[in-house]
Amino acid sequence: MTDSTKPKKHVSVWWFAFGYFAVYIPYSFFTKMVSGGLMAKDDGPEMVQACLSKTADYLTCPLRVNSFEWLPPTIMASIIMMLIFITSMRWWKFATQTSFKVGGHTLPRPRIWTLFSGICTGLVVVTTTLAYTIDGVSIVFAMLLMRGGMLIMSPIVDTIFRRHVRWFSWAALAMSLLALLISNFGPYAFGDATWGEKALMNTMLAIDLIVYLSAYFFRLSFMSKLAKSNNADDTKKFFVEEQMVGTPSILIILFIASLFAPGIVDNPSGLDNMLNGIHAGFTTFWSRPGIIIGLAVAAGIFSQFNGVFGSLILLDPSENAFAVAINRCSSILAGVIASLAVAIVFVNDLKDQPLMPDVYTWVSAAFVVGALLFLALPKMFATLEKQRKAAEAAAAAPLGEAESEESK
């Protein structure tokens, strides 16, 4: 009989990395396809030109959906998928249980720290979206600050919780950060813009970045304190309790924001466009063509699995520097593949097309592959060495037993 009290071992983090990579590609593909207006060819010649050039209000473009309008329906689909996933995996039992019963079953609830971690997850999504709406700030620059800040922050969390950061994790972090610099900053490094213009960061972006990194700091801290252990049940407990709060909290925040939508205004600001888009996601989005609604549901499903695999990567018992580097590498590499897929599907001639990934993207992808090798090879070599020693011990055992018999 097996010992049911023995802590269950974790699934290899590399399976979660592969899952994250695999679902990130269709999620990015569908989002780019719809938000970029790449399906607008069926709207009619004049509308196509207006939608693709973005001279028309996005709400009047049937087959192009603003990224803010895209959020509510995809989050709704994610919540439904989250409930289906946890139920099908029978993981509700791992969560902290209340004293209330429904149909003979107790109801799960989050602990105080997983409640805060789930709220932090919601803040990450909201602040990421807000960063892309700030006037005068480049989207790629905002991405660099957020992703790079997370990479830099991970060994700090490890130091606080006294987790040893291995040399190959440091190497992978450095290569991941370099990949971000090349892919996001490279195309502008030799342009006409000054360094001051490239580094433009106003007060709104500073506040947004502080909230984003603080949310991730506390989330990684809660994971390190409660779930990053060799017992897989601890991971499932934290995962279920955080998921109960994370995605629903995002929908609540979006709904509250939609109540402040100003409606049609002259010369709307970035904030006005964001609020109007979120409001449309709860209302007029559902009158769009069925294919758009179907793609939103599909994107929401893939987005939820992004959250599943991404969270399980971060919950791996290894140091945060290792887990965060794998998480970021998987997303960057998947983004490159998704961009290439968009270019191949929607452009017949790939020469000199803006959709095709540029040389900076391919170079950054090469650095990501290098980072993944730094993360994977040391453990693989250690496993092979362990197997070699075990085989040598097994081969020597019969010889030792024979010599013992002869001595008798």
Residue pairs with C-beta under 8 A, 6 or more apart in sequence:
7 229
7 230
7 231
7 232
7 233
8 231
8 232
8 233
9 230
9 232
10 230
10 232
10 235
10 316
10 317
11 232
11 312
13 312
13 313
13 316
13 318
13 323
13 326
14 326
14 376
16 309
16 312
16 313
16 316
17 309
17 313
17 326
17 327
17 329
17 330
19 305
19 308
19 309
20 306
20 309
20 310
20 313
20 327
20 330
20 331
20 334
21 330
21 333
21 334
22 334
23 302
23 305
23 306
23 309
24 302
24 306
24 330
24 331
24 334
24 335
24 338
25 334
25 337
25 338
25 341
26 298
26 299
26 302
26 338
27 299
27 302
27 303
27 306
28 334
28 335
28 338
28 339
29 338
29 341
29 342
30 295
30 298
30 299
30 302
31 67
31 70
31 299
32 38
32 338
32 339
32 342
33 39
33 295
33 342
33 346
34 63
34 64
34 65
34 70
34 292
34 295
34 296
34 299
35 64
35 65
35 66
35 67
35 70
36 64
36 342
37 51
37 52
37 54
37 61
37 63
37 64
38 342
38 346
39 63
39 64
39 291
39 292
40 47
40 48
40 51
40 52
40 61
40 62
40 63
40 64
41 48
42 63
43 51
43 61
43 62
43 63
47 56
47 61
47 62
50 56
50 61
51 58
51 61
51 63
51 64
52 64
58 64
58 65
58 66
58 69
58 277
59 66
59 69
59 276
59 280
59 284
62 288
62 289
62 292
63 288
63 289
63 291
63 292
65 285
65 288
65 292
65 296
66 273
66 277
66 280
67 129
67 132
67 277
68 129
68 133
68 273
68 274
68 275
68 276
68 277
68 278
68 281
69 277
69 278
69 280
69 281
69 285
70 281
70 296
70 299
71 129
71 254
71 277
71 278
71 281
72 251
72 254
72 255
72 258
72 278
72 281
72 282
72 285
73 281
73 285
73 286
73 293
73 296
73 297
73 300
74 296
74 297
74 299
74 300
74 303
75 247
75 250
75 251
75 254
75 300
75 303
76 251
76 300
77 296
77 297
77 298
77 299
77 300
77 301
77 303
77 304
78 247
78 300
78 301
78 303
78 304
78 307
79 247
79 248
79 251
79 304
80 300
81 300
81 301
81 304
81 305
82 243
82 247
82 304
82 307
85 304
85 305
85 308
86 92
86 240
86 243
91 236
91 239
91 240
92 108
92 240
94 233
94 236
94 237
94 240
95 108
95 109
95 110
95 237
95 240
95 241
95 244
96 108
96 109
96 110
96 111
96 237
96 241
97 106
97 107
97 108
97 109
98 106
98 107
98 108
98 109
99 106
100 106
100 107
101 107
108 240
108 241
108 244
109 241
109 244
110 118
110 241
110 242
110 244
110 245
111 226
111 241
113 222
113 225
113 226
114 222
114 226
114 238
114 241
114 242
114 244
114 245
115 241
115 245
116 218
116 222
117 218
117 219
117 222
117 223
117 238
117 242
117 245
117 246
118 241
118 242
118 243
118 244
118 245
118 246
118 249
119 245
119 246
119 249
120 215
120 216
120 218
120 219
120 222
121 215
121 219
121 242
121 245
121 246
121 247
121 249
121 250
121 307
122 245
122 246
122 247
122 249
122 250
122 252
122 253
123 211
123 212
123 215
124 212
124 215
124 216
124 219
125 250
126 250
126 253
126 254
127 208
127 209
127 211
127 212
127 215
128 146
128 212
129 274
130 208
130 274
131 137
131 139
131 142
131 143
131 146
131 205
131 208
131 209
131 212
132 139
132 142
133 270
133 271
133 273
133 274
134 142
134 202
134 204
134 205
134 208
134 270
135 269
135 270
136 200
136 202
137 200
137 201
137 202
137 205
138 188
138 198
138 200
140 184
140 185
140 188
141 184
141 185
141 198
141 199
141 200
141 201
142 205
142 209
143 180
143 184
144 180
144 181
144 184
144 185
145 201
145 205
145 209
146 209
146 212
146 213
147 180
147 328
148 177
148 180
148 181
149 209
149 212
149 213
150 213
150 216
150 324
150 328
151 173
151 176
151 177
151 180
151 324
151 325
151 328
152 173
152 177
153 213
153 216
153 217
153 220
154 173
154 220
154 319
154 320
154 321
154 323
154 324
154 325
155 165
155 169
155 170
155 173
155 319
155 320
155 321
157 217
157 220
157 221
157 224
157 320
158 164
158 165
158 224
158 319
158 320
158 321
159 165
160 221
161 221
161 224
161 225
163 224
163 228
163 319
163 320
164 319
165 319
165 321
165 322
166 319
166 322
166 378
168 374
168 375
168 377
168 378
169 318
169 319
169 321
169 322
169 325
169 375
170 321
171 371
171 374
172 321
172 322
172 325
172 326
172 329
172 371
172 372
172 374
172 375
173 321
173 324
173 325
173 371
175 367
175 368
175 370
175 371
175 374
176 325
176 328
176 329
176 332
176 367
176 368
176 371
178 364
178 367
179 329
179 332
179 364
179 365
179 367
179 368
179 371
180 328
180 332
180 364
182 360
182 363
182 364
182 367
183 332
183 360
183 361
183 363
183 364
183 365
185 198
186 360
186 363
186 364
187 358
187 360
188 198
201 209
219 314
220 314
220 320
220 324
222 238
223 238
223 314
223 315
223 320
224 320
226 234
226 238
227 234
227 235
227 237
227 238
227 239
227 315
228 315
228 316
228 317
228 318
228 320
229 235
229 317
230 317
235 312
235 315
238 315
239 308
239 311
239 312
239 315
242 311
243 307
243 308
243 311
246 307
247 304
247 307
254 278
254 281
254 282
255 282
257 274
257 275
257 278
258 275
258 278
258 279
258 281
258 282
259 279
260 275
261 275
261 276
261 278
261 279
262 268
262 272
262 275
262 276
263 276
265 272
268 276
285 292
285 293
285 296
286 293
310 327
310 331
313 323
313 326
313 327
313 330
314 320
314 323
314 324
314 327
315 323
316 322
316 323
316 326
322 375
325 371
325 375
326 372
326 375
329 368
329 371
329 372
329 375
332 364
332 365
332 368
333 365
333 368
333 369
333 372
336 357
336 361
336 362
336 364
336 365
336 368
339 355
339 356
339 357
339 361
340 356
340 357
342 355
343 350
343 353
343 355
343 356
343 357
344 350
346 355
347 353
347 355
347 356
350 356
